[in-house]
């Protein structure tokens, strides 16, 4: 009986984890284009600046330009975006799609 309860607890924990992942995925889907644009800008344009200047310019772009046009996330960090394998592949896909390159 104890083994059954512990198994059910593990399954319940997994269900909660995947529900959170689905919610996060839905939220990420809304901001994926903005995330890709900010990440591309960060690495293509901002690499010449120091970290403080990068963060300031990134915040300025996000609040003064992109937020008025596209949905943005408040806690965006390009390093988090590219270190996540799914985020990295999504970035590549979106950049190719923006340039109208098929793969």
C-alpha positions in Angstrom: 0.0 0.0 0.0 2.9 2.4 0.8 4.5 1.7 -2.5 1.3 2.5 -4.3 1.0 5.8 -2.4 4.5 6.8 -3.2 4.0 5.9 -6.9 0.8 8.0 -6.9 2.7 10.9 -5.3 5.4 10.7 -8.0 2.8 10.7 -10.7 1.0 13.6 -9.1 4.3 15.6 -8.9 5.0 14.8 -12.6 1.5 16.0 -13.6 2.0 19.3 -11.8 5.5 19.7 -13.4 4.1 19.2 -16.9 1.1 21.5 -16.3 3.6 24.2 -15.3 5.7 23.4 -18.4 2.6 23.7 -20.7 1.7 27.1 -19.1 5.2 28.3 -19.6 5.2 27.1 -23.2 2.0 29.0 -23.9 3.5 32.1 -22.4 6.7 31.7 -24.3 4.8 31.2 -27.6 3.3 34.7 -27.2 6.8 36.3 -26.9 8.9 34.0 -29.2 9.3 36.5 -32.0 10.3 39.3 -29.7 12.7 36.9 -27.9 14.3 36.0 -31.2 14.6 39.7 -32.2 16.1 40.7 -28.9 18.5 37.8 -28.9 19.7 38.5 -32.4 20.1 42.2 -31.6 22.0 41.3 -28.4 24.6 39.1 -30.2 24.8 41.0 -33.5 24.9 44.6 -32.3 25.5 44.7 -28.5 28.6 42.5 -28.4 30.8 45.5 -28.8 29.5 47.1 -25.5 30.3 46.1 -21.9 27.7 44.2 -19.9 26.1 47.3 -18.3 25.7 49.1 -21.6 24.3 46.0 -23.2 21.7 45.6 -20.5 20.7 49.3 -20.7 20.4 49.2 -24.5 18.5 45.9 -24.4 16.1 47.4 -21.8 15.7 50.5 -23.8 14.9 48.6 -27.0 12.5 46.4 -25.1 10.5 49.1 -23.4 10.7 51.9 -26.0 10.4 50.1 -29.2 9.4 46.4 -29.1 6.9 46.6 -26.2 4.8 49.0 -28.2 4.7 46.6 -31.2 5.0 43.1 -29.9 4.3 41.2 -26.6 7.4 41.1 -24.4 8.4 39.3 -21.3 9.5 41.3 -18.3 12.3 39.0 -17.3 13.9 38.4 -20.7 17.6 37.4 -20.6 19.2 36.4 -24.0 21.7 34.1 -22.3 18.8 32.1 -20.8 17.2 31.9 -24.2 20.2 30.5 -26.0 21.3 28.1 -23.3 18.0 26.4 -23.4 18.3 24.0 -26.4 14.6 24.4 -27.4 15.0 28.2 -27.2 18.1 28.1 -29.3 16.5 26.1 -32.1 13.4 28.3 -31.9 15.7 31.3 -32.4 17.4 29.7 -35.4 14.0 28.8 -36.9 12.5 32.2 -36.4 15.6 34.0 -37.8 15.5 31.8 -40.9 11.8 32.4 -41.2 12.3 36.1 -41.0 14.9 36.0 -43.7 12.5 33.7 -45.7 15.1 30.9 -45.9 13.8 27.4 -46.0 15.5 24.4 -44.5 
